[in-house]
Structures are given as C-alpha cells and as structure tokens.
Amino acid sequence: MDILKYVMMTLFFLSSVSMIVFILLHSGRGGGLSSAFGGASLGGAAGTQIVQKNLDRITIASAVTFVISTFILIFIYK
C-alpha cells in the first residue's frame, strides 16, 4: 500500500506541474508565454492552430490525470 501512495503522489505532483506549465503556454488575448518562446512565429495560421489544438489536448489529459489522482489519493488517505 505504501508503494501505491508514493506512485500516486508522484503522479499527482507531475500532473500538477505539467498542468501549470501547459496552461501558461496557452496564448490568450495577449499572446501568453508561447509567443515569448516563438510560438506565434511557428508558421502560418494553420500551423499555429494545430499547435494550439495539441496544447489543448495535452492540457486536458493533464487535468484529467490530476483529478483522477486526487480522487485516488482521497480514498487512500481516508
């Protein structure tokens, strides 16, 4: 049971950090951090839209992993 706790805590930590990073990389109205790292100059509008869609998918997967690991940790420590 201790191994499960450590694995879930590691997964929880990694998903939370990755979610923070991917949310900061999204370009909002002001361009976000992605434009600071050259995200806006990757190519035409079609290339930028593909990058944004992939970034959305990765962010959603990270958020789902975060929520699932949170619920599992709640049940483990209950």
N, CA, C and O atoms as a Maestro MAE file, in Angstrom:
{
 s_m_m2io_version
 :::
 2.0.0
}

f_m_ct {
 s_m_title
 :::
 protein
 m_atom[312] {
  # First column is atom index #
  i_m_mmod_type
  r_m_x_coord
  r_m_y_coord
  r_m_z_coord
  i_m_residue_number
  s_m_chain_name
  s_m_pdb_residue_name
  s_m_pdb_atom_name
  i_m_atomic_number
  :::
  1 25 0.822 -1.195 0.000 1 A "MET " " N  " 7
  2 3 0.000 0.000 0.000 1 A "MET " " CA " 6
  3 2 0.867 1.260 0.000 1 A "MET " " C  " 6
  4 15 0.467 2.290 -0.542 1 A "MET " " O  " 8
  5 25 2.042 1.178 0.602 2 A "ASP " " N  " 7
  6 3 2.920 2.339 0.618 2 A "ASP " " CA " 6
  7 2 3.433 2.674 -0.777 2 A "ASP " " C  " 6
  8 15 3.613 3.845 -1.112 2 A "ASP " " O  " 8
  9 25 3.667 1.655 -1.582 3 A "ILE " " N  " 7
  10 3 4.147 1.902 -2.942 3 A "ILE " " CA " 6
  11 2 3.084 2.637 -3.747 3 A "ILE " " C  " 6
  12 15 3.403 3.537 -4.524 3 A "ILE " " O  " 8
  13 25 1.820 2.256 -3.565 4 A "LEU " " N  " 7
  14 3 0.726 2.931 -4.257 4 A "LEU " " CA " 6
  15 2 0.647 4.405 -3.847 4 A "LEU " " C  " 6
  16 15 0.382 5.273 -4.678 4 A "LEU " " O  " 8
  17 25 0.878 4.675 -2.568 5 A "LYS " " N  " 7
  18 3 0.867 6.070 -2.110 5 A "LYS " " CA " 6
  19 2 1.962 6.878 -2.789 5 A "LYS " " C  " 6
  20 15 1.723 7.998 -3.239 5 A "LYS " " O  " 8
  21 25 3.166 6.310 -2.865 6 A "TYR " " N  " 7
  22 3 4.279 7.030 -3.474 6 A "TYR " " CA " 6
  23 2 4.074 7.221 -4.979 6 A "TYR " " C  " 6
  24 15 4.396 8.278 -5.523 6 A "TYR " " O  " 8
  25 25 3.550 6.221 -5.633 7 A "VAL " " N  " 7
  26 3 3.291 6.327 -7.068 7 A "VAL " " CA " 6
  27 2 2.222 7.381 -7.329 7 A "VAL " " C  " 6
  28 15 2.363 8.192 -8.245 7 A "VAL " " O  " 8
  29 25 1.163 7.376 -6.540 8 A "MET " " N  " 7
  30 3 0.087 8.339 -6.749 8 A "MET " " CA " 6
  31 2 0.523 9.763 -6.394 8 A "MET " " C  " 6
  32 15 0.120 10.715 -7.060 8 A "MET " " O  " 8
  33 25 1.333 9.913 -5.362 9 A "MET " " N  " 7
  34 3 1.842 11.243 -5.025 9 A "MET " " CA " 6
  35 2 2.753 11.768 -6.129 9 A "MET " " C  " 6
  36 15 2.712 12.956 -6.449 9 A "MET " " O  " 8
  37 25 3.565 10.909 -6.706 10 A "THR " " N  " 7
  38 3 4.436 11.308 -7.810 10 A "THR " " CA " 6
  39 2 3.609 11.698 -9.025 10 A "THR " " C  " 6
  40 15 3.885 12.710 -9.668 10 A "THR " " O  " 8
  41 25 2.594 10.899 -9.343 11 A "LEU " " N  " 7
  42 3 1.716 11.207 -10.462 11 A "LEU " " CA " 6
  43 2 0.956 12.508 -10.225 11 A "LEU " " C  " 6
  44 15 0.783 13.304 -11.148 11 A "LEU " " O  " 8
  45 25 0.507 12.724 -9.000 12 A "PHE " " N  " 7
  46 3 -0.194 13.944 -8.622 12 A "PHE " " CA " 6
  47 2 0.717 15.158 -8.807 12 A "PHE " " C  " 6
  48 15 0.307 16.171 -9.373 12 A "PHE " " O  " 8
  49 25 1.938 15.048 -8.330 13 A "PHE " " N  " 7
  50 3 2.894 16.153 -8.442 13 A "PHE " " CA " 6
  51 2 3.232 16.448 -9.900 13 A "PHE " " C  " 6
  52 15 3.221 17.609 -10.310 13 A "PHE " " O  " 8
  53 25 3.531 15.425 -10.683 14 A "LEU " " N  " 7
  54 3 3.898 15.623 -12.077 14 A "LEU " " CA " 6
  55 2 2.742 16.199 -12.895 14 A "LEU " " C  " 6
  56 15 2.947 17.064 -13.747 14 A "LEU " " O  " 8
  57 25 1.538 15.717 -12.634 15 A "SER " " N  " 7
  58 3 0.391 16.241 -13.380 15 A "SER " " CA " 6
  59 2 0.087 17.686 -12.993 15 A "SER " " C  " 6
  60 15 -0.322 18.478 -13.842 15 A "SER " " O  " 8
  61 25 0.280 18.036 -11.730 16 A "SER " " N  " 7
  62 3 0.018 19.423 -11.329 16 A "SER " " CA " 6
  63 2 1.045 20.375 -11.927 16 A "SER " " C  " 6
  64 15 0.688 21.461 -12.383 16 A "SER " " O  " 8
  65 25 2.303 19.985 -11.931 17 A "VAL " " N  " 7
  66 3 3.340 20.842 -12.527 17 A "VAL " " CA " 6
  67 2 3.142 20.961 -14.037 17 A "VAL " " C  " 6
  68 15 3.266 22.048 -14.601 17 A "VAL " " O  " 8
  69 25 2.835 19.845 -14.684 18 A "SER " " N  " 7
  70 3 2.632 19.892 -16.133 18 A "SER " " CA " 6
  71 2 1.397 20.714 -16.487 18 A "SER " " C  " 6
  72 15 1.392 21.417 -17.497 18 A "SER " " O  " 8
  73 25 0.364 20.634 -15.676 19 A "MET " " N  " 7
  74 3 -0.832 21.431 -15.944 19 A "MET " " CA " 6
  75 2 -0.528 22.928 -15.817 19 A "MET " " C  " 6
  76 15 -1.020 23.723 -16.617 19 A "MET " " O  " 8
  77 25 0.258 23.312 -14.845 20 A "ILE " " N  " 7
  78 3 0.644 24.712 -14.687 20 A "ILE " " CA " 6
  79 2 1.442 25.184 -15.899 20 A "ILE " " C  " 6
  80 15 1.197 26.267 -16.430 20 A "ILE " " O  " 8
  81 25 2.394 24.367 -16.329 21 A "VAL " " N  " 7
  82 3 3.234 24.738 -17.467 21 A "VAL " " CA " 6
  83 2 2.404 24.856 -18.745 21 A "VAL " " C  " 6
  84 15 2.558 25.821 -19.493 21 A "VAL " " O  " 8
  85 25 1.529 23.885 -19.002 22 A "PHE " " N  " 7
  86 3 0.756 23.910 -20.238 22 A "PHE " " CA " 6
  87 2 -0.283 25.023 -20.247 22 A "PHE " " C  " 6
  88 15 -0.578 25.575 -21.307 22 A "PHE " " O  " 8
  89 25 -0.835 25.359 -19.107 23 A "ILE " " N  " 7
  90 3 -1.774 26.483 -19.050 23 A "ILE " " CA " 6
  91 2 -1.038 27.800 -19.319 23 A "ILE " " C  " 6
  92 15 -1.571 28.685 -19.988 23 A "ILE " " O  " 8
  93 25 0.172 27.926 -18.803 24 A "LEU " " N  " 7
  94 3 0.938 29.144 -19.056 24 A "LEU " " CA " 6
  95 2 1.378 29.249 -20.509 24 A "LEU " " C  " 6
  96 15 1.598 30.354 -21.006 24 A "LEU " " O  " 8
  97 25 1.512 28.124 -21.198 25 A "LEU " " N  " 7
  98 3 1.917 28.155 -22.601 25 A "LEU " " CA " 6
  99 2 0.784 28.536 -23.545 25 A "LEU " " C  " 6
  100 15 1.039 28.901 -24.692 25 A "LEU " " O  " 8
  101 25 -0.457 28.457 -23.089 26 A "HIS " " N  " 7
  102 3 -1.580 28.845 -23.939 26 A "HIS " " CA " 6
  103 2 -1.499 30.328 -24.273 26 A "HIS " " C  " 6
  104 15 -1.110 31.153 -23.446 26 A "HIS " " O  " 8
  105 25 -1.872 30.639 -25.489 27 A "SER " " N  " 7
  106 3 -1.889 32.047 -25.871 27 A "SER " " CA " 6
  107 2 -3.296 32.591 -25.653 27 A "SER " " C  " 6
  108 15 -4.268 32.081 -26.210 27 A "SER " " O  " 8
  109 25 -3.382 33.583 -24.876 28 A "GLY " " N  " 7
  110 3 -4.656 34.228 -24.622 28 A "GLY " " CA " 6
  111 2 -4.803 35.437 -25.519 28 A "GLY " " C  " 6
  112 15 -4.354 35.427 -26.665 28 A "GLY " " O  " 8
  113 25 -5.416 36.455 -25.012 29 A "ARG " " N  " 7
  114 3 -5.577 37.679 -25.807 29 A "ARG " " CA " 6
  115 2 -4.239 38.385 -25.985 29 A "ARG " " C  " 6
  116 15 -3.997 39.012 -27.016 29 A "ARG " " O  " 8
  117 25 -3.367 38.284 -24.975 30 A "GLY " " N  " 7
  118 3 -2.101 38.998 -25.044 30 A "GLY " " CA " 6
  119 2 -0.979 38.204 -25.661 30 A "GLY " " C  " 6
  120 15 0.126 38.731 -25.792 30 A "GLY " " O  " 8
  121 25 -1.201 36.969 -26.044 31 A "GLY " " N  " 7
  122 3 -0.153 36.179 -26.657 31 A "GLY " " CA " 6
  123 2 0.401 35.131 -25.728 31 A "GLY " " C  " 6
  124 15 0.849 34.085 -26.197 31 A "GLY " " O  " 8
  125 25 0.392 35.360 -24.441 32 A "GLY " " N  " 7
  126 3 0.852 34.374 -23.472 32 A "GLY " " CA " 6
  127 2 2.348 34.122 -23.550 32 A "GLY " " C  " 6
  128 15 3.072 34.812 -24.267 32 A "GLY " " O  " 8
  129 25 2.787 33.149 -22.819 33 A "LEU " " N  " 7
  130 3 4.200 32.807 -22.822 33 A "LEU " " CA " 6
  131 2 4.610 32.087 -24.096 33 A "LEU " " C  " 6
  132 15 5.795 32.051 -24.428 33 A "LEU " " O  " 8
  133 25 3.653 31.512 -24.815 34 A "SER " " N  " 7
  134 3 4.006 30.809 -26.045 34 A "SER " " CA " 6
  135 2 4.559 31.769 -27.084 34 A "SER " " C  " 6
  136 15 5.430 31.388 -27.866 34 A "SER " " O  " 8
  137 25 4.082 32.990 -27.112 35 A "SER " " N  " 7
  138 3 4.623 33.955 -28.062 35 A "SER " " CA " 6
  139 2 6.022 34.406 -27.649 35 A "SER " " C  " 6
  140 15 6.831 34.766 -28.504 35 A "SER " " O  " 8
  141 25 6.310 34.392 -26.363 36 A "ALA " " N  " 7
  142 3 7.641 34.765 -25.904 36 A "ALA " " CA " 6
  143 2 8.681 33.737 -26.320 36 A "ALA " " C  " 6
  144 15 9.850 34.073 -26.507 36 A "ALA " " O  " 8
  145 25 8.259 32.480 -26.467 37 A "PHE " " N  " 7
  146 3 9.178 31.424 -26.868 37 A "PHE " " CA " 6
  147 2 9.091 31.118 -28.352 37 A "PHE " " C  " 6
  148 15 9.581 30.078 -28.791 37 A "PHE " " O  " 8
  149 25 8.484 31.994 -29.131 38 A "GLY " " N  " 7
  150 3 8.412 31.798 -30.571 38 A "GLY " " CA " 6
  151 2 7.201 31.029 -31.029 38 A "GLY " " C  " 6
  152 15 7.171 30.573 -32.172 38 A "GLY " " O  " 8
  153 25 6.204 30.865 -30.191 39 A "GLY " " N  " 7
  154 3 5.014 30.118 -30.579 39 A "GLY " " CA " 6
  155 2 4.206 30.807 -31.661 39 A "GLY " " C  " 6
  156 15 3.550 30.144 -32.464 39 A "GLY " " O  " 8
  157 25 4.245 32.123 -31.691 40 A "ALA " " N  " 7
  158 3 3.476 32.853 -32.695 40 A "ALA " " CA " 6
  159 2 4.171 32.850 -34.043 40 A "ALA " " C  " 6
  160 15 3.522 33.073 -35.065 40 A "ALA " " O  " 8
  161 25 5.460 32.607 -34.073 41 A "SER " " N  " 7
  162 3 6.187 32.653 -35.333 41 A "SER " " CA " 6
  163 2 6.527 31.259 -35.856 41 A "SER " " C  " 6
  164 15 7.519 31.095 -36.566 41 A "SER " " O  " 8
  165 25 5.727 30.262 -35.520 42 A "LEU " " N  " 7
  166 3 5.999 28.905 -35.975 42 A "LEU " " CA " 6
  167 2 5.611 28.683 -37.425 42 A "LEU " " C  " 6
  168 15 6.042 27.701 -38.030 42 A "LEU " " O  " 8
  169 25 4.834 29.543 -37.980 43 A "GLY " " N  " 7
  170 3 4.406 29.371 -39.358 43 A "GLY " " CA " 6
  171 2 3.144 30.144 -39.599 43 A "GLY " " C  " 6
  172 15 2.888 31.162 -38.956 43 A "GLY " " O  " 8
  173 25 2.346 29.651 -40.538 44 A "GLY " " N  " 7
  174 3 1.094 30.309 -40.862 44 A "GLY " " CA " 6
  175 2 0.055 30.081 -39.799 44 A "GLY " " C  " 6
  176 15 0.324 29.522 -38.736 44 A "GLY " " O  " 8
  177 25 -1.147 30.531 -40.115 45 A "ALA " " N  " 7
  178 3 -2.247 30.407 -39.162 45 A "ALA " " CA " 6
  179 2 -2.637 28.953 -38.950 45 A "ALA " " C  " 6
  180 15 -3.042 28.578 -37.850 45 A "ALA " " O  " 8
  181 25 -2.520 28.124 -39.989 46 A "ALA " " N  " 7
  182 3 -2.888 26.714 -39.862 46 A "ALA " " CA " 6
  183 2 -1.945 25.990 -38.916 46 A "ALA " " C  " 6
  184 15 -2.378 25.152 -38.125 46 A "ALA " " O  " 8
  185 25 -0.652 26.311 -38.993 47 A "GLY " " N  " 7
  186 3 0.318 25.672 -38.100 47 A "GLY " " CA " 6
  187 2 0.097 26.051 -36.654 47 A "GLY " " C  " 6
  188 15 0.240 25.220 -35.756 47 A "GLY " " O  " 8
  189 25 -0.248 27.294 -36.429 48 A "THR " " N  " 7
  190 3 -0.497 27.764 -35.067 48 A "THR " " CA " 6
  191 2 -1.751 27.108 -34.494 48 A "THR " " C  " 6
  192 15 -1.793 26.769 -33.311 48 A "THR " " O  " 8
  193 25 -2.765 26.933 -35.328 49 A "GLN " " N  " 7
  194 3 -3.992 26.293 -34.853 49 A "GLN " " CA " 6
  195 2 -3.750 24.843 -34.476 49 A "GLN " " C  " 6
  196 15 -4.335 24.349 -33.512 49 A "GLN " " O  " 8
  197 25 -2.900 24.155 -35.218 50 A "ILE " " N  " 7
  198 3 -2.580 22.760 -34.903 50 A "ILE " " CA " 6
  199 2 -1.825 22.678 -33.587 50 A "ILE " " C  " 6
  200 15 -2.077 21.794 -32.769 50 A "ILE " " O  " 8
  201 25 -0.903 23.602 -33.393 51 A "VAL " " N  " 7
  202 3 -0.149 23.630 -32.132 51 A "VAL " " CA " 6
  203 2 -1.084 23.907 -30.965 51 A "VAL " " C  " 6
  204 15 -0.956 23.285 -29.911 51 A "VAL " " O  " 8
  205 25 -2.022 24.829 -31.138 52 A "GLN " " N  " 7
  206 3 -2.972 25.154 -30.071 52 A "GLN " " CA " 6
  207 2 -3.884 23.971 -29.762 52 A "GLN " " C  " 6
  208 15 -4.187 23.708 -28.598 52 A "GLN " " O  " 8
  209 25 -4.323 23.255 -30.798 53 A "LYS " " N  " 7
  210 3 -5.173 22.083 -30.563 53 A "LYS " " CA " 6
  211 2 -4.421 21.006 -29.797 53 A "LYS " " C  " 6
  212 15 -4.965 20.399 -28.875 53 A "LYS " " O  " 8
  213 25 -3.172 20.769 -30.178 54 A "ASN " " N  " 7
  214 3 -2.368 19.776 -29.461 54 A "ASN " " CA " 6
  215 2 -2.104 20.213 -28.029 54 A "ASN " " C  " 6
  216 15 -2.125 19.389 -27.114 54 A "ASN " " O  " 8
  217 25 -1.858 21.496 -27.828 55 A "LEU " " N  " 7
  218 3 -1.649 22.018 -26.481 55 A "LEU " " CA " 6
  219 2 -2.917 21.880 -25.644 55 A "LEU " " C  " 6
  220 15 -2.846 21.589 -24.450 55 A "LEU " " O  " 8
  221 25 -4.071 22.086 -26.264 56 A "ASP " " N  " 7
  222 3 -5.350 21.891 -25.563 56 A "ASP " " CA " 6
  223 2 -5.518 20.434 -25.146 56 A "ASP " " C  " 6
  224 15 -5.920 20.152 -24.017 56 A "ASP " " O  " 8
  225 25 -5.213 19.517 -26.044 57 A "ARG " " N  " 7
  226 3 -5.353 18.084 -25.737 57 A "ARG " " CA " 6
  227 2 -4.426 17.659 -24.611 57 A "ARG " " C  " 6
  228 15 -4.824 16.906 -23.723 57 A "ARG " " O  " 8
  229 25 -3.196 18.140 -24.649 58 A "ILE " " N  " 7
  230 3 -2.237 17.783 -23.596 58 A "ILE " " CA " 6
  231 2 -2.680 18.366 -22.259 58 A "ILE " " C  " 6
  232 15 -2.560 17.707 -21.226 58 A "ILE " " O  " 8
  233 25 -3.191 19.599 -22.269 59 A "THR " " N  " 7
  234 3 -3.661 20.234 -21.041 59 A "THR " " CA " 6
  235 2 -4.858 19.484 -20.464 59 A "THR " " C  " 6
  236 15 -4.942 19.291 -19.251 59 A "THR " " O  " 8
  237 25 -5.782 19.062 -21.321 60 A "ILE " " N  " 7
  238 3 -6.952 18.309 -20.852 60 A "ILE " " CA " 6
  239 2 -6.537 16.965 -20.279 60 A "ILE " " C  " 6
  240 15 -7.063 16.543 -19.250 60 A "ILE " " O  " 8
  241 25 -5.597 16.284 -20.932 61 A "ALA " " N  " 7
  242 3 -5.115 14.996 -20.419 61 A "ALA " " CA " 6
  243 2 -4.426 15.173 -19.075 61 A "ALA " " C  " 6
  244 15 -4.581 14.344 -18.179 61 A "ALA " " O  " 8
  245 25 -3.671 16.243 -18.937 62 A "SER " " N  " 7
  246 3 -3.007 16.521 -17.667 62 A "SER " " CA " 6
  247 2 -4.025 16.839 -16.571 62 A "SER " " C  " 6
  248 15 -3.854 16.415 -15.428 62 A "SER " " O  " 8
  249 25 -5.076 17.577 -16.906 63 A "ALA " " N  " 7
  250 3 -6.114 17.906 -15.923 63 A "ALA " " CA " 6
  251 2 -6.889 16.664 -15.498 63 A "ALA " " C  " 6
  252 15 -7.204 16.502 -14.319 63 A "ALA " " O  " 8
  253 25 -7.196 15.788 -16.450 64 A "VAL " " N  " 7
  254 3 -7.903 14.543 -16.112 64 A "VAL " " CA " 6
  255 2 -7.033 13.664 -15.215 64 A "VAL " " C  " 6
  256 15 -7.528 13.079 -14.252 64 A "VAL " " O  " 8
  257 25 -5.754 13.571 -15.525 65 A "THR " " N  " 7
  258 3 -4.829 12.804 -14.679 65 A "THR " " CA " 6
  259 2 -4.759 13.395 -13.281 65 A "THR " " C  " 6
  260 15 -4.714 12.659 -12.295 65 A "THR " " O  " 8
  261 25 -4.749 14.715 -13.192 66 A "PHE " " N  " 7
  262 3 -4.712 15.388 -11.897 66 A "PHE " " CA " 6
  263 2 -5.957 15.076 -11.073 66 A "PHE " " C  " 6
  264 15 -5.858 14.774 -9.883 66 A "PHE " " O  " 8
  265 25 -7.130 15.148 -11.704 67 A "VAL " " N  " 7
  266 3 -8.387 14.897 -10.979 67 A "VAL " " CA " 6
  267 2 -8.471 13.438 -10.530 67 A "VAL " " C  " 6
  268 15 -8.855 13.161 -9.394 67 A "VAL " " O  " 8
  269 25 -8.117 12.515 -11.407 68 A "ILE " " N  " 7
  270 3 -8.178 11.092 -11.050 68 A "ILE " " CA " 6
  271 2 -7.206 10.773 -9.932 68 A "ILE " " C  " 6
  272 15 -7.552 10.054 -8.995 68 A "ILE " " O  " 8
  273 25 -5.992 11.302 -10.019 69 A "SER " " N  " 7
  274 3 -5.023 11.043 -8.949 69 A "SER " " CA " 6
  275 2 -5.459 11.691 -7.639 69 A "SER " " C  " 6
  276 15 -5.173 11.161 -6.565 69 A "SER " " O  " 8
  277 25 -6.144 12.827 -7.713 70 A "THR " " N  " 7
  278 3 -6.661 13.458 -6.499 70 A "THR " " CA " 6
  279 2 -7.699 12.573 -5.816 70 A "THR " " C  " 6
  280 15 -7.652 12.379 -4.601 70 A "THR " " O  " 8
  281 25 -8.638 12.036 -6.600 71 A "PHE " " N  " 7
  282 3 -9.658 11.159 -6.018 71 A "PHE " " CA " 6
  283 2 -9.052 9.878 -5.446 71 A "PHE " " C  " 6
  284 15 -9.471 9.410 -4.388 71 A "PHE " " O  " 8
  285 25 -8.081 9.320 -6.136 72 A "ILE " " N  " 7
  286 3 -7.440 8.110 -5.612 72 A "ILE " " CA " 6
  287 2 -6.697 8.410 -4.319 72 A "ILE " " C  " 6
  288 15 -6.729 7.607 -3.387 72 A "ILE " " O  " 8
  289 25 -6.032 9.553 -4.253 73 A "LEU " " N  " 7
  290 3 -5.339 9.918 -3.012 73 A "LEU " " CA " 6
  291 2 -6.325 10.184 -1.877 73 A "LEU " " C  " 6
  292 15 -6.030 9.891 -0.718 73 A "LEU " " O  " 8
  293 25 -7.488 10.734 -2.199 74 A "ILE " " N  " 7
  294 3 -8.517 10.924 -1.164 74 A "ILE " " CA " 6
  295 2 -8.941 9.592 -0.580 74 A "ILE " " C  " 6
  296 15 -9.076 9.453 0.636 74 A "ILE " " O  " 8
  297 25 -9.153 8.607 -1.450 75 A "PHE " " N  " 7
  298 3 -9.577 7.285 -0.965 75 A "PHE " " CA " 6
  299 2 -8.458 6.550 -0.249 75 A "PHE " " C  " 6
  300 15 -8.728 5.775 0.669 75 A "PHE " " O  " 8
  301 25 -7.219 6.769 -0.640 76 A "ILE " " N  " 7
  302 3 -6.095 6.093 0.034 76 A "ILE " " CA " 6
  303 2 -5.917 6.641 1.440 76 A "ILE " " C  " 6
  304 15 -5.731 5.870 2.382 76 A "ILE " " O  " 8
  305 25 -5.971 7.951 1.599 77 A "TYR " " N  " 7
  306 3 -5.713 8.571 2.899 77 A "TYR " " CA " 6
  307 2 -6.940 8.693 3.778 77 A "TYR " " C  " 6
  308 15 -6.851 9.223 4.885 77 A "TYR " " O  " 8
  309 25 -8.072 8.221 3.319 78 A "LYS " " N  " 7
  310 3 -9.294 8.339 4.099 78 A "LYS " " CA " 6
  311 2 -9.344 7.385 5.247 78 A "LYS " " C  " 6
  312 15 -10.320 7.371 5.996 78 A "LYS " " O  " 8
  :::
 }
 m_bond[311] {
  # First column is bond index #
  i_m_from
  i_m_to
  i_m_order
  :::
  1 1 2 1
  2 2 3 1
  3 3 4 2
  4 3 5 1
  5 5 6 1
  6 6 7 1
  7 7 8 2
  8 7 9 1
  9 9 10 1
  10 10 11 1
  11 11 12 2
  12 11 13 1
  13 13 14 1
  14 14 15 1
  15 15 16 2
  16 15 17 1
  17 17 18 1
  18 18 19 1
  19 19 20 2
  20 19 21 1
  21 21 22 1
  22 22 23 1
  23 23 24 2
  24 23 25 1
  25 25 26 1
  26 26 27 1
  27 27 28 2
  28 27 29 1
  29 29 30 1
  30 30 31 1
  31 31 32 2
  32 31 33 1
  33 33 34 1
  34 34 35 1
  35 35 36 2
  36 35 37 1
  37 37 38 1
  38 38 39 1
  39 39 40 2
  40 39 41 1
  41 41 42 1
  42 42 43 1
  43 43 44 2
  44 43 45 1
  45 45 46 1
  46 46 47 1
  47 47 48 2
  48 47 49 1
  49 49 50 1
  50 50 51 1
  51 51 52 2
  52 51 53 1
  53 53 54 1
  54 54 55 1
  55 55 56 2
  56 55 57 1
  57 57 58 1
  58 58 59 1
  59 59 60 2
  60 59 61 1
  61 61 62 1
  62 62 63 1
  63 63 64 2
  64 63 65 1
  65 65 66 1
  66 66 67 1
  67 67 68 2
  68 67 69 1
  69 69 70 1
  70 70 71 1
  71 71 72 2
  72 71 73 1
  73 73 74 1
  74 74 75 1
  75 75 76 2
  76 75 77 1
  77 77 78 1
  78 78 79 1
  79 79 80 2
  80 79 81 1
  81 81 82 1
  82 82 83 1
  83 83 84 2
  84 83 85 1
  85 85 86 1
  86 86 87 1
  87 87 88 2
  88 87 89 1
  89 89 90 1
  90 90 91 1
  91 91 92 2
  92 91 93 1
  93 93 94 1
  94 94 95 1
  95 95 96 2
  96 95 97 1
  97 97 98 1
  98 98 99 1
  99 99 100 2
  100 99 101 1
  101 101 102 1
  102 102 103 1
  103 103 104 2
  104 103 105 1
  105 105 106 1
  106 106 107 1
  107 107 108 2
  108 107 109 1
  109 109 110 1
  110 110 111 1
  111 111 112 2
  112 111 113 1
  113 113 114 1
  114 114 115 1
  115 115 116 2
  116 115 117 1
  117 117 118 1
  118 118 119 1
  119 119 120 2
  120 119 121 1
  121 121 122 1
  122 122 123 1
  123 123 124 2
  124 123 125 1
  125 125 126 1
  126 126 127 1
  127 127 128 2
  128 127 129 1
  129 129 130 1
  130 130 131 1
  131 131 132 2
  132 131 133 1
  133 133 134 1
  134 134 135 1
  135 135 136 2
  136 135 137 1
  137 137 138 1
  138 138 139 1
  139 139 140 2
  140 139 141 1
  141 141 142 1
  142 142 143 1
  143 143 144 2
  144 143 145 1
  145 145 146 1
  146 146 147 1
  147 147 148 2
  148 147 149 1
  149 149 150 1
  150 150 151 1
  151 151 152 2
  152 151 153 1
  153 153 154 1
  154 154 155 1
  155 155 156 2
  156 155 157 1
  157 157 158 1
  158 158 159 1
  159 159 160 2
  160 159 161 1
  161 161 162 1
  162 162 163 1
  163 163 164 2
  164 163 165 1
  165 165 166 1
  166 166 167 1
  167 167 168 2
  168 167 169 1
  169 169 170 1
  170 170 171 1
  171 171 172 2
  172 171 173 1
  173 173 174 1
  174 174 175 1
  175 175 176 2
  176 175 177 1
  177 177 178 1
  178 178 179 1
  179 179 180 2
  180 179 181 1
  181 181 182 1
  182 182 183 1
  183 183 184 2
  184 183 185 1
  185 185 186 1
  186 186 187 1
  187 187 188 2
  188 187 189 1
  189 189 190 1
  190 190 191 1
  191 191 192 2
  192 191 193 1
  193 193 194 1
  194 194 195 1
  195 195 196 2
  196 195 197 1
  197 197 198 1
  198 198 199 1
  199 199 200 2
  200 199 201 1
  201 201 202 1
  202 202 203 1
  203 203 204 2
  204 203 205 1
  205 205 206 1
  206 206 207 1
  207 207 208 2
  208 207 209 1
  209 209 210 1
  210 210 211 1
  211 211 212 2
  212 211 213 1
  213 213 214 1
  214 214 215 1
  215 215 216 2
  216 215 217 1
  217 217 218 1
  218 218 219 1
  219 219 220 2
  220 219 221 1
  221 221 222 1
  222 222 223 1
  223 223 224 2
  224 223 225 1
  225 225 226 1
  226 226 227 1
  227 227 228 2
  228 227 229 1
  229 229 230 1
  230 230 231 1
  231 231 232 2
  232 231 233 1
  233 233 234 1
  234 234 235 1
  235 235 236 2
  236 235 237 1
  237 237 238 1
  238 238 239 1
  239 239 240 2
  240 239 241 1
  241 241 242 1
  242 242 243 1
  243 243 244 2
  244 243 245 1
  245 245 246 1
  246 246 247 1
  247 247 248 2
  248 247 249 1
  249 249 250 1
  250 250 251 1
  251 251 252 2
  252 251 253 1
  253 253 254 1
  254 254 255 1
  255 255 256 2
  256 255 257 1
  257 257 258 1
  258 258 259 1
  259 259 260 2
  260 259 261 1
  261 261 262 1
  262 262 263 1
  263 263 264 2
  264 263 265 1
  265 265 266 1
  266 266 267 1
  267 267 268 2
  268 267 269 1
  269 269 270 1
  270 270 271 1
  271 271 272 2
  272 271 273 1
  273 273 274 1
  274 274 275 1
  275 275 276 2
  276 275 277 1
  277 277 278 1
  278 278 279 1
  279 279 280 2
  280 279 281 1
  281 281 282 1
  282 282 283 1
  283 283 284 2
  284 283 285 1
  285 285 286 1
  286 286 287 1
  287 287 288 2
  288 287 289 1
  289 289 290 1
  290 290 291 1
  291 291 292 2
  292 291 293 1
  293 293 294 1
  294 294 295 1
  295 295 296 2
  296 295 297 1
  297 297 298 1
  298 298 299 1
  299 299 300 2
  300 299 301 1
  301 301 302 1
  302 302 303 1
  303 303 304 2
  304 303 305 1
  305 305 306 1
  306 306 307 1
  307 307 308 2
  308 307 309 1
  309 309 310 1
  310 310 311 1
  311 311 312 2
  :::
 }
}
